[in-house]
């Protein structure tokens, strides 16, 4: 399932109102990389969806992070129906899926968090 179908711009706009759409960002990444410039993607906060599909071939490296300062935004997540996405279990499961996909595609990545630390 594509990122747009499983997550989409609606929730992305809730996190970054006024920001370019995911589609526009991906197109820009692709153009920048084709010009010979090294590119990266920062996946954080972790939310439902599979960005690996749409990042392949557009970035040289992927950085993965969870939501920082989670205690101060839990209500925001709850209002969006994303309370499960605030749990260590979600972060750990999603991190494992992302890492497996990135490894399978031989994409460079770095995980910037540890569960419980």
N, C-alpha and C positions, 0 to 999 in steps of 0.2 A: 504494500500500500504506500502510495506516495506521501511525502510530507504534507502537501496541500490537503489531501483527503483525510489524513489522520490528525492533523493539528490545524494548519491553515493560518491565514493572515488575521483572522478575527481575534484569536487569542494573542498572536504576536503584537497586534495593535494595542491590546490591553496593557502589555508590558512596555511597549515603546510607542506611545501615541505620536503621530507625526513622522515616524521613521519611514524610510522606503520599504516597499513590500519585499517579501522574501524573494519573489520572482525577479524584481529589479536588482536586488543585492547579488543574486546568483549570476545574473547576466553581466553585471559589472565585474564580479570576480573572474568570470570566464574571459572577458575582454582584457582585463589587467594581466592575467596569466598568459594569454596568447601574445601579449606585447613583450613577454620575457621577464616580467617582474614576478618575484616570488610572492606567493599569497598564502594566507592562513585563514582558518575559520575558528572562532571561539564559540563553542557550544555551551552556553550557560545563561540562564539556569537550565538545568535538564528538565525537559518537558516531554510529553508523549510525542511520538513521531520518529521517523527515520531520516535524518538529514544526510546520512552517509550516501544514500542513493543519489541525492542531488548535488553533493559536494565532490564526488569522484570526478577527477579530471579538471577540477577548477581550483584546487588548493594543493599546496605543497605540504602543509602540516595542519593538524586539527588539535585544538586545545579543548579539553572537556572539564567543566566545573559545575558544581552544584550551586544552588542559590545561597549566597552569603547573606548574613543578617536575617536568616529565615524567621527568627522569632518576631521580627518587626513587620513581616509581610504575610504572616499566616492567614490573617483575616482576608487579605486581598485574594490569596489562593482559594480560600473557602468560598468567597463570593463568586469566583469563576468556576466553581465545581471541581477544583483541582487539589482538594485537601490531601488525597492519597499521594500526590506528587511532592508532598513536604516530608515524607517519611524516609528514614535511612534505608528501609527495605526497597522503596522505589528507586532511590539514587543508586544503590548497589546493583539492583537488577538491570536498570537502564545502562549503567556504566559497563556492566559485563556484556550486554548485547552490542553496545556501540564498539567496544574494544574488539569483540569477535568479528564484527563486520569490517572494521578498519584493518584488522590483521588479514582477513580473508582477501581483501582487495589490495593488500600490501601498501596501505596508506600510512604515512608518518603521523604519529599522534603523541600526546602527552596528557595524562590524567592529573589534574591539579588538586585533587582532594582525596582524603581517606575517610572511610566510614568510622565514626567514633573519634575522629581526631581533627 
